[in-house]
Amino acid sequence: MGSQFSKQMERRKAIHTQKKILSDLKTSGEDYPGSDYHPEDRKNWMSALNPDKLHINQIVWPGTHDSATNKIGIPLVTRPFAQCQSLSIYSQLVLGTRVLDIRVQENRRVCHGILVTYSVDVVLNDVKKFLSETTSELIILEIRTEFGHEDPPEFDKYLEEQLGEYLIPQDDVVFGKSITELLPKRVICVWKPRKSAQPKAGSPLWSAGFLKDNWIDTDLPSTKFDGNLEHLSQHPPVTSRKYFYRVENTVTPVADNPVLCVKPVTGRIHGYARLFIAQCFAKGIGDRLQVVSTDFIDEDFVDACVGLTHARVEGKA
């Protein structure tokens, strides 16, 4: 009992120290190209940046982690342990989110670990509703089979049936194209099955290798922040790579810490997205940023990404 108490005290001390490291670093500034830009209409922010000029590899895509968990589990019982977003998929898209992270199980229900929520139909209906209300907004829709589950049968065909008219086929040349050159196609759907065959070149769906990340499983904010910078530095600039790379501005609960609810844990890093972007420029790797995701997305996070995108379009970054 004593050793366990001592271990927990050390953990609390480590968390406090790392939170202070980020807080102190913030005094160095959060300015970067476009940091003062705020879109007037987040629902249509890509349209406002001129689809003729805005190329896919210029976009800094605001994304959500475990996107479809707003109604997961049982309220006040299991939900706090798995909920990473409080908004519906449609509301996230209206807010400015453009990358969605959806986990499914065998019966096409969305899940996070062992907890389940609504059918993936809810996600796709929200996506289609948003697309019907906008004209030039593109979405990266990542759908994967959750760890420990089997692939839903014939799920690739299902996705093609549901989103066919919107799907941008898998092709390397997409990265250098403008939004206008891709219209009316508007969804890059990355399907990541666990056992089924990956989508092939030319398919309406994209394979797992086109959306990469380096998951760092920690609840220590400075460890995650520094790890994200290190991993990002190992990738080439966005203008010379043919895949999307995602940085996740999140920390997550771990089993050996008494704080297991998502929101208070991810709050340790949630407010440091602008600092992360500023540090990328300070370290000379601002040209590597592409997809940045978060738990409990908000307006400022979206603006942080859109501002840098605007600067790139204007030739200021």
Secondary structure, 3 states (H helix, E strand, C coil): CHHHHHHHHHHHHHHHHHHHHHHHHHHHCCCCCCCCCCCCCHHHHHHHCCCCCCEHHHCCEEEECCCCCCCCCCCCCCHHHCCCCCCCHHHHHHHCCCEEEEEECCCCEEEECCEEEEEHHHHHHHHHHHHHHCCCCCEEEEEEECCCCCCCCCHHHHHHHHHHHHECCCCHHHHHCEHHHHCCCCEEEEEECCCCCCCCCCCCCECHHHEEECCCCCCCHHHHHHHHHHHHHCCCCHHHCCCEEEEECCCCCCCCCCCCCHHHHHHHHHCCHHHHHHHHHHCCCHHHCCEEEECCCCHHHHHHHHHHHHHHHCCCC
